[in-house]
Amino acid sequence: KDIYNEFGIPQLFHMYGPNPDVSQEAVTPALEAFINANIWDKHNLEKANSPLLNPALPSNIVLLQNAEVKVTFYGETAGYHSSLGYYTYDNDNPPTSTTDITEYQMLFPNVEDGTWNRQDPPPPFLPRGRTLNLGEFEAGTTIAWFIVANGWDRKGNGTDIKTKRPFYYSDSYLNPNGIKQSVLFPYIPEPISTTSGPVPSNTKFIIGFEDQITKPGGKPKDRDFDDVSAIIGVKYLGTSLDVNLIDFKTKYANGNVNINWSTASEVNNKGFILERKTGLSDWEEIASYYTDDRLLGYGSTTEQNDYSYIDTDIIPGNVYNYRISDVDQTNKVKVHSDNVVSISIPEEASNTAEKYDITNIYPNPFNPNTNISFDIATQCDVKIEVYDISGNKVDELMSGSKSAGSHTINWNASQFSTGVYFINFQANNQTSIQKCIFMK
């Protein structure tokens, strides 16, 4: 009660760390317009197929370098006295259940902003722009978020939370039935309008919570995700980490060069540029993230990600050198000059096939792209389908006539769940089935 007044509003300085404080910051008209263009009262994001529900968007703040973090209250539209807070964990050790969360940090015990006030005279309400400086967090920390729906005990002393009320987490898998109850999106100049590509790197993020869950057989909730909303400011400290390239290799097969690389972590990574040279010639770009989605980066992540590309413009007898570069969100290019790989193409290299079969699936396991290579001895109709472990057809990659020879197609499984899948190949009345593993 020394921190919050009797209405649950943060009052004092020096709350959590050496210099965290309570302040009042203006929410600019541009930022307000941006938030209101993405989440607003009674706007059902699920019915609108909002890109904010794209699984590729982050749900938490994942720090790959030291950072100072502030949280600014924006608003509420439910008329509830809900509570907003956060919890932290190591990037590589997320909680498997709510019992793994050892400490809950309360930010705003009562987010009532007066919009739905029915009291006369009205009590003080939490003003938009009230900001808490949470202090510095170390690299490797994930900051996750929660609300307690209608959780503030108005009869208490300003810090009492009704812990028997529902807790909803930004880590969706901790919610009942794994239901998504929050959206987190970066502040950019215009509303998000695409579901593809990496999330831009920004110092401000908006989080919005839905404070009710539709029960089986119950009346559907509005799913507007603005019942509790706040602005998260992240100020990175020190030098940004690079993209950590841990593998870069080539393999000759079926007249093509398969190029594969992996990253252990990425920071602000837009994507990659792939270059090739022969002999004393200059490096030439053969593929880039801005023309090929397979080379798009994952923004900032501590998870391993695998990438692949197939160079089909190959001349027998040549020696090819390959190198990779990554591009960050400021368009700064880093050439991984210490990871140049070479490959010699045999003189007898040929694209003539003698059978009807899948010859390779690479990488395998993969995330989220893999290349499926196959041979057909004569021109014929080819069908390639994907089945899950239960035998259900989940995707069709090809259906039509192909010329004789060796071919490769790419499968992007980002819309599917982690698991085992089977590639079913049919050509000239022959069938081949091979297993692959998708690991997010």
C-alpha positions as CSV (number, residue, x, y, z in Angstrom):
1,K,0.0,0.0,0.0
2,D,3.1,2.3,0.0
3,I,3.2,1.8,-3.8
4,Y,-0.5,2.0,-4.7
5,N,-3.2,4.2,-3.3
6,E,-6.6,2.9,-2.2
7,F,-7.8,2.9,-5.8
8,G,-5.0,0.6,-7.1
9,I,-3.2,3.4,-8.9
10,P,0.7,3.5,-8.8
11,Q,1.9,6.5,-6.9
12,L,5.5,6.4,-5.7
13,F,9.0,6.4,-7.2
14,H,11.7,3.8,-6.7
15,M,9.5,0.7,-7.1
16,Y,11.4,-2.3,-8.3
17,G,15.1,-1.6,-9.0
18,P,17.8,1.0,-8.6
19,N,15.8,3.8,-10.4
20,P,12.5,2.4,-11.6
21,D,9.8,5.1,-11.2
22,V,6.2,6.0,-11.8
23,S,5.7,8.8,-14.3
24,Q,3.1,10.3,-16.5
25,E,4.0,10.2,-20.3
26,A,2.0,11.6,-23.1
27,V,0.6,9.1,-25.6
28,T,1.1,10.8,-29.0
29,P,-1.8,11.2,-31.4
30,A,0.1,9.1,-33.9
31,L,0.5,6.2,-31.5
32,E,-3.1,6.5,-30.3
33,A,-4.3,6.4,-33.9
34,F,-2.1,3.4,-34.6
35,I,-3.5,1.4,-31.6
36,N,-7.1,2.4,-32.4
37,A,-6.7,1.3,-36.0
38,N,-5.6,-2.2,-34.9
39,I,-7.7,-3.0,-31.8
40,W,-10.9,-1.3,-30.8
41,D,-14.0,-2.1,-28.8
42,K,-16.3,-4.9,-30.3
43,H,-14.0,-5.4,-33.3
44,N,-13.8,-9.2,-33.3
45,L,-10.2,-10.0,-34.5
46,E,-11.1,-13.6,-35.2
47,K,-14.1,-12.8,-37.4
48,A,-12.0,-10.2,-39.2
49,N,-9.1,-12.7,-39.8
50,S,-6.8,-10.1,-38.3
51,P,-3.1,-10.5,-39.0
52,L,-2.5,-9.7,-35.3
53,L,-3.5,-13.3,-34.7
54,N,-0.7,-14.5,-37.0
55,P,1.2,-17.2,-35.1
56,A,4.4,-15.8,-36.5
57,L,4.0,-12.7,-34.4
58,P,5.6,-12.8,-30.9
59,S,3.6,-13.1,-27.7
60,N,6.3,-11.9,-25.3
61,I,9.3,-9.6,-25.2
62,V,12.3,-11.8,-25.8
63,L,15.6,-10.1,-25.0
64,L,18.8,-11.1,-26.8
65,Q,20.7,-8.2,-25.2
66,N,20.4,-6.1,-22.1
67,A,17.5,-3.7,-22.2
68,E,15.5,-1.2,-20.1
69,V,11.8,-1.8,-20.2
70,K,8.9,0.6,-19.4
71,V,5.1,-0.1,-19.4
72,T,2.6,2.6,-20.1
73,F,-1.1,2.1,-19.4
74,Y,-3.3,2.7,-22.5
75,G,-6.9,1.7,-21.7
76,E,-9.6,-0.7,-20.9
77,T,-13.1,-1.2,-22.5
78,A,-14.7,-3.9,-20.4
79,G,-15.8,-2.0,-17.3
80,Y,-13.9,-4.5,-15.2
81,H,-11.4,-3.8,-12.4
82,S,-8.8,-6.2,-14.0
83,S,-5.2,-6.4,-13.0
84,L,-2.1,-6.3,-15.3
85,G,1.3,-7.7,-14.5
86,Y,4.3,-9.7,-15.8
87,Y,6.5,-12.6,-15.1
88,T,10.0,-13.5,-16.4
89,Y,12.0,-16.6,-17.3
90,D,15.1,-17.7,-19.2
91,N,14.6,-17.7,-23.0
92,D,15.6,-21.3,-23.1
93,N,13.5,-22.4,-20.2
94,P,9.8,-21.4,-20.5
95,P,7.3,-22.6,-17.9
96,T,5.5,-25.8,-18.8
97,S,2.6,-25.0,-16.5
98,T,1.5,-22.1,-14.2
99,T,3.1,-23.9,-11.3
100,D,6.5,-23.1,-12.9
101,I,6.0,-19.4,-12.5
102,T,7.7,-18.6,-9.3
103,E,7.0,-14.9,-9.0
104,Y,4.2,-12.6,-10.4
105,Q,5.0,-8.9,-10.7
106,M,2.0,-6.7,-10.4
107,L,2.0,-3.5,-12.5
108,F,-1.5,-2.1,-12.4
109,P,-3.8,-3.7,-9.8
110,N,-6.8,-1.8,-11.1
111,V,-6.9,-0.8,-14.8
112,E,-10.3,0.9,-14.6
113,D,-10.0,4.1,-16.5
114,G,-13.4,5.6,-15.9
115,T,-14.9,4.7,-19.3
116,W,-17.7,2.6,-17.7
117,N,-18.0,4.5,-14.4
118,R,-21.4,4.4,-12.7
119,Q,-20.4,6.0,-9.4
120,D,-21.3,9.5,-8.3
121,P,-19.1,11.2,-7.5
122,P,-16.5,9.2,-9.6
123,P,-13.4,7.9,-7.8
124,P,-9.9,8.6,-9.2
125,F,-9.2,6.4,-12.2
126,L,-5.9,5.1,-13.7
127,P,-5.0,7.8,-16.3
128,R,-3.8,6.9,-19.8
129,G,-0.1,7.4,-20.0
130,R,0.7,6.3,-16.4
131,T,4.2,4.7,-16.9
132,L,6.2,2.3,-14.8
133,N,9.9,2.0,-15.4
134,L,10.7,-1.7,-14.7
135,G,14.4,-1.2,-14.8
136,E,17.0,-3.2,-16.7
137,F,16.8,-6.8,-17.7
138,E,19.6,-9.1,-18.8
139,A,20.0,-10.6,-22.2
140,G,18.4,-14.0,-22.3
141,T,15.3,-12.9,-20.4
142,T,11.8,-13.4,-21.7
143,I,9.2,-10.9,-20.3
144,A,5.7,-12.5,-20.4
145,W,2.4,-10.9,-19.4
146,F,-0.8,-11.8,-17.6
147,I,-4.1,-10.3,-16.4
148,V,-6.4,-11.2,-13.6
149,A,-9.9,-10.7,-15.0
150,N,-11.8,-8.3,-12.7
151,G,-9.1,-9.1,-10.1
152,W,-8.8,-6.0,-8.1
153,D,-10.4,-6.2,-4.6
154,R,-12.0,-2.8,-4.3
155,K,-12.6,-3.5,-0.6
156,G,-8.9,-4.0,0.0
157,N,-6.0,-1.6,0.5
158,G,-5.1,-1.1,-3.1
159,T,-2.8,-4.1,-3.5
160,D,-5.2,-6.9,-2.8
161,I,-5.9,-9.2,-5.8
162,K,-8.7,-11.7,-5.9
163,T,-6.5,-14.7,-6.8
164,K,-9.5,-17.0,-7.4
165,R,-10.4,-14.9,-10.4
166,P,-9.2,-16.2,-13.8
167,F,-5.6,-15.5,-14.8
168,Y,-5.0,-15.2,-18.5
169,Y,-1.4,-15.4,-19.9
170,S,0.4,-14.1,-23.0
171,D,1.9,-17.7,-23.1
172,S,-1.3,-19.1,-24.7
173,Y,-0.5,-22.7,-23.8
174,L,-0.9,-21.8,-20.1
175,N,-4.6,-20.7,-20.7
176,P,-7.5,-23.1,-20.5
177,N,-7.5,-25.3,-23.7
178,G,-4.5,-23.2,-24.9
179,I,-6.8,-20.4,-26.0
180,K,-5.0,-17.2,-27.2
181,Q,-6.0,-14.3,-24.9
182,S,-3.6,-11.6,-25.9
183,V,-2.0,-10.0,-28.9
184,L,1.4,-8.3,-29.0
185,F,2.5,-6.2,-32.0
186,P,5.2,-3.6,-32.8
187,Y,4.5,0.1,-33.3
188,I,5.0,0.9,-36.9
189,P,3.8,3.9,-38.9
190,E,0.8,2.2,-40.4
191,P,-1.5,-0.7,-39.4
192,I,-0.3,-4.2,-40.0
193,S,-1.6,-5.4,-43.3
194,T,0.3,-8.5,-44.1
195,T,0.8,-11.9,-42.4
196,S,4.1,-12.7,-44.1
197,G,7.6,-11.8,-43.3
198,P,9.5,-11.2,-40.1
199,V,8.3,-8.9,-37.4
200,P,10.0,-5.4,-37.6
201,S,12.3,-4.4,-34.8
202,N,10.9,-1.6,-32.7
203,T,11.3,0.0,-29.3
204,K,7.6,0.1,-28.7
205,F,5.1,-2.7,-28.6
206,I,1.4,-2.8,-27.9
207,I,-0.2,-5.6,-25.9
208,G,-3.9,-6.2,-25.7
209,F,-5.8,-8.7,-23.6
210,E,-9.2,-10.4,-23.9
211,D,-10.6,-10.8,-20.4
212,Q,-13.1,-13.6,-21.0
213,I,-13.1,-17.0,-22.6
214,T,-16.0,-18.5,-24.5
215,K,-17.2,-21.6,-22.6
216,P,-18.3,-24.7,-24.5
217,G,-21.9,-24.1,-25.5
218,G,-21.8,-20.5,-24.2
219,K,-22.4,-17.2,-25.8
220,P,-19.4,-16.2,-28.0
221,K,-17.3,-13.4,-26.6
222,D,-16.4,-10.3,-28.6
223,R,-12.7,-11.3,-29.0
224,D,-11.6,-7.7,-29.5
225,F,-8.4,-8.0,-27.4
226,D,-8.7,-4.4,-26.1
227,D,-10.2,-5.1,-22.7
228,V,-6.8,-4.3,-21.2
229,S,-4.1,-2.6,-23.3
230,A,-0.7,-1.2,-22.6
231,I,2.4,0.1,-24.4
232,I,5.7,-1.6,-23.8
233,G,8.9,0.4,-24.4
234,V,12.1,-1.4,-24.9
235,K,15.4,0.5,-24.9
236,Y,18.3,-1.8,-25.9
237,L,21.6,-1.3,-24.1
238,G,25.0,-1.9,-25.6
239,T,25.9,-3.5,-28.9
240,S,23.4,-5.6,-30.8
241,L,24.2,-9.3,-31.2
242,D,24.8,-10.6,-34.7
243,V,23.1,-13.4,-36.5
244,N,24.8,-16.5,-35.2
245,L,25.5,-18.7,-38.2
246,I,26.4,-22.2,-37.0
247,D,26.2,-24.2,-40.3
248,F,26.7,-23.5,-44.0
249,K,27.2,-26.3,-46.4
250,T,26.5,-27.5,-50.0
251,K,25.7,-30.9,-51.6
252,Y,25.6,-31.8,-55.2
253,A,22.6,-34.0,-56.2
254,N,20.6,-34.6,-59.4
255,G,22.3,-31.9,-61.4
256,N,21.7,-29.2,-58.7
257,V,23.6,-27.8,-55.7
258,N,21.6,-28.0,-52.5
259,I,22.7,-25.1,-50.1
260,N,21.7,-25.3,-46.5
261,W,22.5,-23.2,-43.5
262,S,21.4,-22.8,-39.8
263,T,21.3,-20.1,-37.2
264,A,21.6,-20.6,-33.4
265,S,20.0,-17.2,-32.8
266,E,19.0,-14.1,-34.7
267,V,18.7,-10.4,-33.8
268,N,16.6,-8.0,-36.0
269,N,17.2,-10.2,-39.0
270,K,15.3,-9.3,-42.1
271,G,16.7,-12.1,-44.2
272,F,19.6,-13.4,-46.2
273,I,21.4,-12.7,-49.5
274,L,23.1,-15.7,-51.2
275,E,26.0,-15.1,-53.6
276,R,28.1,-17.3,-55.9
277,K,31.3,-17.0,-57.8
278,T,33.5,-19.2,-60.1
279,G,37.2,-18.8,-60.5
280,L,38.3,-15.2,-60.5
281,S,34.9,-13.8,-61.3
282,D,33.1,-11.3,-59.0
283,W,30.5,-12.4,-56.5
284,E,27.0,-12.4,-58.0
285,E,23.7,-12.5,-56.1
286,I,21.7,-15.6,-57.0
287,A,18.9,-15.3,-54.3
288,S,17.6,-12.8,-51.7
289,Y,15.0,-12.5,-49.0
290,Y,13.2,-9.8,-51.0
291,T,12.5,-12.1,-53.9
292,D,12.4,-15.5,-52.2
293,D,10.4,-16.1,-49.0
294,R,12.6,-19.0,-48.1
295,L,15.4,-16.5,-47.3
296,L,13.3,-14.4,-44.9
297,G,14.8,-14.1,-41.4
298,Y,12.9,-14.7,-38.2
299,G,13.5,-11.2,-36.7
300,S,14.8,-11.8,-33.2
301,T,14.9,-15.4,-31.9
302,T,17.0,-17.7,-29.7
303,E,15.7,-20.8,-31.4
304,Q,17.6,-22.7,-34.1
305,N,16.3,-22.1,-37.6
306,D,17.2,-24.0,-40.8
307,Y,17.3,-22.5,-44.3
308,S,17.8,-24.0,-47.7
309,Y,18.1,-23.0,-51.4
310,I,18.7,-25.0,-54.6
311,D,21.0,-23.7,-57.3
312,T,19.8,-25.2,-60.5
313,D,22.0,-23.1,-62.9
314,I,24.9,-25.5,-62.8
315,I,27.6,-26.3,-65.5
316,P,29.4,-29.7,-65.2
317,G,33.1,-29.4,-64.4
318,N,32.9,-26.0,-62.7
319,V,33.9,-25.1,-59.2
320,Y,31.4,-22.9,-57.4
321,N,32.0,-20.8,-54.2
322,Y,29.0,-19.7,-52.1
323,R,28.7,-17.2,-49.3
324,I,25.8,-15.8,-47.3
325,S,25.0,-12.3,-45.9
326,D,22.3,-11.2,-43.4
327,V,20.5,-7.9,-43.5
328,D,19.1,-6.3,-40.3
329,Q,16.1,-4.0,-39.9
330,T,18.2,-0.9,-40.6
331,N,19.3,-2.5,-43.9
332,K,22.8,-3.0,-42.6
333,V,24.4,-6.0,-44.5
334,K,26.9,-8.3,-42.8
335,V,28.8,-10.6,-45.1
336,H,29.8,-13.9,-43.4
337,S,33.1,-14.0,-45.3
338,D,34.6,-16.6,-43.0
339,N,31.9,-19.1,-44.0
340,V,32.6,-19.5,-47.8
341,V,32.0,-23.0,-49.1
342,S,33.2,-24.5,-52.3
343,I,31.9,-27.4,-54.4
344,S,33.2,-29.1,-57.5
345,I,30.7,-30.3,-60.1
346,P,31.7,-33.6,-61.8
347,E,32.3,-33.5,-65.6
348,E,29.6,-36.2,-66.1
349,A,27.0,-34.3,-64.2
350,S,23.6,-35.0,-65.8
351,N,20.0,-34.3,-65.2
352,T,18.9,-37.5,-66.8
353,A,16.7,-39.7,-64.6
354,E,16.3,-43.4,-64.8
355,K,13.5,-44.0,-62.3
356,Y,10.3,-42.6,-60.8
357,D,11.0,-41.9,-57.1
358,I,11.7,-39.3,-54.4
359,T,15.5,-39.0,-54.2
360,N,15.9,-36.6,-51.3
361,I,14.1,-34.6,-48.7
362,Y,16.4,-31.9,-47.2
363,P,16.7,-30.6,-44.6
364,N,15.0,-33.2,-42.6
365,P,14.0,-32.5,-39.8
366,F,13.2,-28.9,-41.0
367,N,11.7,-25.6,-39.9
368,P,9.7,-24.5,-41.8
369,N,10.9,-25.2,-45.4
370,T,12.2,-28.4,-46.9
371,N,13.1,-29.3,-50.4
372,I,11.7,-32.5,-52.0
373,S,13.7,-33.8,-54.9
374,F,12.4,-36.5,-57.3
375,D,13.2,-38.2,-60.6
376,I,11.0,-39.2,-63.5
377,A,12.4,-41.2,-66.4
378,T,9.8,-40.0,-69.0
379,Q,7.3,-37.1,-69.2
380,C,4.3,-38.0,-67.2
381,D,1.7,-36.7,-64.7
382,V,3.1,-36.3,-61.2
383,K,1.1,-35.9,-58.0
384,I,2.8,-35.0,-54.7
385,E,0.7,-34.9,-51.5
386,V,1.4,-34.5,-47.8
387,Y,-0.3,-36.6,-45.1
388,D,-0.1,-36.3,-41.3
389,I,0.6,-39.1,-38.8
390,S,-3.2,-40.0,-38.7
391,G,-3.3,-40.5,-42.5
392,N,-5.2,-37.3,-43.2
393,K,-4.2,-35.4,-46.4
394,V,-3.0,-31.9,-45.3
395,D,-1.5,-30.4,-48.4
396,E,-1.0,-31.0,-52.2
397,L,2.3,-29.8,-53.6
398,M,2.0,-30.8,-57.2
399,S,-0.5,-32.2,-59.7
400,G,0.3,-32.1,-63.4
401,S,2.6,-33.1,-66.2
402,K,6.4,-32.8,-65.7
403,S,9.2,-33.3,-68.2
404,A,11.7,-36.2,-67.8
405,G,14.6,-35.6,-65.5
406,S,15.3,-34.5,-61.9
407,H,13.2,-31.9,-60.2
408,T,12.9,-30.2,-56.8
409,I,9.9,-28.5,-55.1
410,N,9.8,-26.6,-51.8
411,W,7.3,-27.2,-49.0
412,N,6.6,-24.5,-46.5
413,A,5.0,-26.1,-43.4
414,S,4.7,-22.9,-41.3
415,Q,0.9,-23.2,-41.1
416,F,1.0,-26.8,-39.7
417,S,1.8,-28.2,-36.3
418,T,5.1,-29.8,-35.3
419,G,5.1,-33.5,-36.1
420,V,5.8,-36.3,-38.5
421,Y,4.5,-36.0,-42.1
422,F,4.6,-38.3,-45.1
423,I,5.3,-37.2,-48.6
424,N,3.3,-39.3,-51.1
425,F,4.8,-39.3,-54.6
426,Q,2.9,-40.8,-57.6
427,A,4.1,-40.9,-61.2
428,N,3.6,-43.4,-64.1
429,N,1.6,-45.7,-61.9
430,Q,4.4,-45.9,-59.3
431,T,4.2,-44.7,-55.7
432,S,6.9,-43.6,-53.3
433,I,6.3,-42.5,-49.7
434,Q,8.9,-40.9,-47.5
435,K,8.8,-39.5,-43.9
436,C,9.8,-36.0,-42.9
437,I,9.7,-34.3,-39.5
438,F,8.7,-30.7,-39.0
439,M,10.1,-29.1,-35.8
440,K,9.2,-25.6,-34.9
